[in-house]
Structure formats: C-alpha cells, structure tokens
Amino acid sequence: MAFIRKIKTNSGTYLAEVKSVREGGKVRQKVLKYIGKEVNGQVVRQIASDQIAVSEVRRHADVVLLNHLAEGLGIREVLGPKASEILLFVYAQILDQKSICRLEDWLTQTDLLDILKIDSIGAKDLYGVLQELERLDFKVVQERLNKKWQALDNKNEAVVLDITDTYFSGSQADWSSRRGKDGVYGKLLQLAIAVSFQHGFPLSHRIYEGNISNKRILQDMLSELVKMGFSSIILDRGMYSAENIKRLTDAKFTAIVGVSKTPEIKRSFLKGIDREKIFSKQNQLVLNSTKLYATSTSFLGGALVAVFNPDAEVAQREEFLEKGQGNLKEQFFGYSLIYHNTQHSIPEIVRKYFEKDIVERSFRQLKGPLSLRPIRVWLVEHVSAHFKICYLAYALLAFLSYNLRNLKISPPDAIDKLKTAYRITLFDKKSSFSWSQTVTLSKIQNQILKAAKCSV
C-alpha cells in the first residue's frame, strides 16, 4: 500500500509517495513519485512548466461579489427553501441576461452553481423556480430588506416614487392594448417603485395593469409607505393632482411634486410673473453649473415654485418653431413648476426635485443592465416573478453603490470590471494532479473588492 513520506534534507523537507517492497529478504521503501516540498506546513508541488495545462476557465470574482452582497443584506434567509435557485436567477440577471433555455449552458462558464451549492439545474427546474418565487410572500422580503438597509444607513430620508411601463406579449393577459410612453401600442405592465433619496435603495414595488392611472397608483402606494413609517416623498409631475396633494396632506406627508403647466396655472400664476424681476441675482440659484431663476406663490396649503431656465427656453422655443403648432404666447418656454409643503428654502426644493432622477437612473438600470425590457417569459405569473428578480437584482446593485460611494465607478461598471477575474483550473499532464487559482487582480478590481469588504 502506498503512503506519503517526509524526506528531510539540508535544503528542506520533501514529500514523496512511496510503498514498501521486499527485495533480497529485506523490506525497503520504493519511491513511486515525488510530490513536492513542504513549506510552512503546506505542500508546494514541483511540476515542470511544460507539463501544465488548463482544464477550465470560469467567471469567479463577480459571482463571489454578488453572493457576498446578498449575504450582507440577508436575502437568502427570507427566500425560503429555493433561496439558492432564486439567487441564481438574480445573479444571472445582473451578469448576463440569458433566456431560460440558454441559461443552463451559460452556467457552466461560471462558478455560480459551486458557490450556491447547486448540483445541477435544467430549464424545467428554472421555470419551477419562477413559480416558487411567485408564491413567495414578497412583502415579507421587502420588509426584511428595508430593516437591513435602515440598519446600514439609519436616516429618515425622503422616498422617491416613479412609474415605468414595459410590454408583455403573453396571450393570457385579458386587458386591452394601450399606447406606451414610446408611442407603441401593446399590452402594458406598469412597475411602481419607491427608492431611498440618498442612495436609491429599493424600498417597495408593485405591479399594475397598463390601464391604471399614475394618480391611482399613488393612492395605492401611499398607504404602504405610511405603514412603512415614511413621511416625506418626491414625485414626478405625472402623479400631480389637487386630489393627490390633499391625500398627501391628510397622510401628514411633506411632499415635493412636479406640476404640469395647466391652463389654470398659466393664467393665474405664470402670466403674472415679471420677467425682469425673476431674472435677477436675488432669485438666481446654481444647479450643476446651470444658472436657474425661481419665485413662488401660495398654493394648495403649500407653495408653488416657478423655475426659469434660460438655456431650456432657447431649446424649447426652437423645437416649438420647427413644429409650428399651438399658440406661441401660451407656451411659457423654460419654465417648470414644483409644489411643496415643506420648510425648505426655494434653492433646497429645486435641488431636491431635480436630484430625484436617482429613481430615473434606477429604471435605466432596470431596463439596461437588468433588462426589464423585453420580458422573455409569457405566463402572467412568470412575468410577475421576473419583476421580483429585477427588484432583488437592483437591491444588490444599490447596496453595491452604497459600498462604492467613495469610488468614482457605477455598480454596472464595477461588475463589468470584475468579469475578467477568472478562476482557472490547471492540471499536471504527467500526474493528473489538478488545482485552481484566481488570476492576478488589477488595481481597480482590488479597489472594488476592498470597498465591498469582499475577498476572492
């Protein structure tokens, strides 16, 4: 029987595989092969460089980072018995948006299955995961994630609420087609998402049919935000109405809301603004190096702020003249309107409202790196599960953004930088011994992993 023997010499301790043999009536140890040298208790194999070959290359560092972030948010604990399979979907959604039928082959190119401790998974299993996710009480998931987030970033900040739509081609949807924001007609689904103002962490989401108005969606989402303990909100002008302002006031919400230039507001407010007075140093504020001018008036228990942007006026006037439609005097080029019932100054209100595009960036990430459109599943319940996967994926990206707040790099770019940090499996062609190692990391890869407190 063969065994490992340590051979001590002046140059160090070597390891060899030996076996006992009888020769001439005596037992001696015959060396079968030398394994390597022992250094600090570890075996360092001696393999000729021309005998080394590569058996496989897999994506590693980006997968490890996403799993590290999920563990940090405690996502696994709230996803039930199929947590690993659900997280597989979430990670794959961020890394490379493959359709379910192509996902199985793609997984062999990554360390996802090993890291999530999944032996194997096929297309049928993956569709079953979508059904499992749809049966999950996702309100509990959102509540647990919110508690984790508030423990990390303990601030009573405002909520930004916005709505996006996407097309759904499934035949089981019984609602009518409608014109989307891009002018295309089709069956639409709307996703309402509330995120934290400072870092854009997703706090809540709901899915609605395409024919539900933004104002009705606000009514629905507002009750949930009240239960969650929020009392400050920022809204785009698509959700403005006098009735919704009353609802916000009754719910004791402080609000900053974009307002459309309705005929009544043009007549009662904008026509009365003296251009010479608003276009003055005392009414000037600077936002991202752009000079704006603002004034306000009492409105619906709060104040209505008119913001004048001279650069926007020129661009809007030229666009109007090209179209050649409407009454030139009724356009009020360069003006935008903001309602608020807060104690903030006008410059603070304007900055907060125009910085609300953090949620718009959220949707761009959902429709870009997270591929909210197109939806590649057909059953209504699968579509709903797909939204939940996107929600969890965005939670991971927002958490990564929080970790990278001192680095000038976006979460999608950081993930892209890590995709070349492969795990390579090598083997000795002579002995068939194999081992794995991660390629040497670049400076930016090390910075990203260090910022996220993640080691590979």
C-alpha positions, 0 to 999 in steps of 0.5 A: 500500500502506498503512503506519503513520506517526509524526506528531510534534507539540508535544503528542506523537507520533501514529500514523496509517495512511496510503498514498501517492497521486499527485495533480497529478504529485506523490506525497503521503501520504493519511491513511486513519485515525488510530490513536492516540498513542504513549506510552512506546513503546506505542500508546494508541488514541483511540476515542470512548466511544460507539463501544465495545462488548463482544464477550465476557465470560469467567471469567479470574482463577480459571482463571489461579489454578488453572493457576498452582497446578498449575504450582507443584506440577508436575502437568502434567509427570507427566500425560503427553501429555493433561496439558492435557485432564486439567487441564481436567477438574480445573479444571472440577471445582473451578469448576463441576461440569458433566456431560460433555455440558454441559461443552463449552458451559460452556467457552466462558464461560471462558478455560480452553481459551486458557490450556491451549492447547486448540483445541477439545474435544467430549464424545467427546474428554472421555470419551477423556480419562477413559480416558487418565487411567485408564491413567495410572500414578497412583502415579507422580503421587502420588509426584511430588506428595508430593516437591513438597509435602515440598519446600514444607513439609519436616516429618515430620508425622503422616498422617491416614487416613479412609474415605468411601463414595459410590454408583455406579449403573453396571450393570457393577459385579458386587458386591452392594448394601450399606447406606451410612453414610446408611442407603441401600442401593446399590452402594458405592465406598469412597475411602481417603485419607491427608492431611498433619496440618498442612495436609491435603495429599493424600498417597495414595488408593485405591479399594475395593469397598463390601464391604471392611472399614475394618480391611482397608483399613488393612492395605492402606494401611499398607504404602504409607505405610511405603514412603512413609517415614511413621511416625506416623498418626491414625485414626478409631475405625472402623479400631480393632482389637487386630489393627490396633494390633499391625500398627501396632506391628510397622510401628514406627508411633506411632499415635493411634486412636479406640476404640469403647466395647466391652463389654470396655472398659466393664467393665474400664476405664470402670466403674472410673473415679471420677467425682469424681476425673476431674472435677477441675482436675488432669485438666481440659484446654481444647479450643476453649473446651470444658472436657474431663476425661481419665485413662488406663490401660495398654493394648495396649503403649500407653495408653488415654485416657478423655475426659469431656465434660460438655456431650456427656453432657447431649446424649447422655443426652437423645437416649438418653431420647427413644429409650428403648432399651438399658440406661441404666447401660451407656451411659457418656454423654460419654465417648470413648476414644483409644489411643496409643503415643506420648510425648505428654502426655494434653492433646497426644493429645486435641488431636491426635485431635480436630484430625484432622477436617482429613481430615473437612473434606477429604471435605466438600470432596470431596463439596461443592465437588468433588462426589464425590457423585453420580458422573455417569459409569457405566463402572467405569473412568470412575468410577475416573478421576473419583476421580483428578480429585477427588484432583488437584482437592483437591491444588490446593485444599490447596496453595491453603490452604497459600498462604492460611494467613495469610488468614482465607478457605477455598480454596472461598471464595477461588475463589468470590471470584475468579469475578467477575474477568472478562476482557472483550473490547471492540471499536471499532464504527467500526474493528473494532479489538478488545482485552481487559482484566481488570476492576478487582480488589477488595481481597480478590481482590488479597489472594488473588492476592498470597498465591498469588504469582499475577498476572492 
